[in-house]
Amino acid sequence: MEIIKNKPIPPSGRSKGRPRLPKYDIADQLEVGDCAIVANELEASAVTRRLMRADKKVTRRQLPDGTIGVWRIE
């Protein structure tokens, strides 16, 4: 056994090894009133979650062509 002094504690939780998905960085660029068009429900959920974690208000609607729009509303 050994003692190591002043060693930083690694981050805990599931996010420790999960990489950021750059394709959802579009959520960080949305301003109030902007809409992001996504292809399916999985992508809509990811963009919505990202905005909600940043304390932004968001809504999403299915468009007539089958895609989904995610709007930042506040």
Secondary structure, DSSP 8 states (H G I E B T S, - for coil): ----TT------SGGGS----GGGTHHHH--TT-EEEESSHHHHHHHHHHHHHTT--EEEEE-TTS-EEEEE--
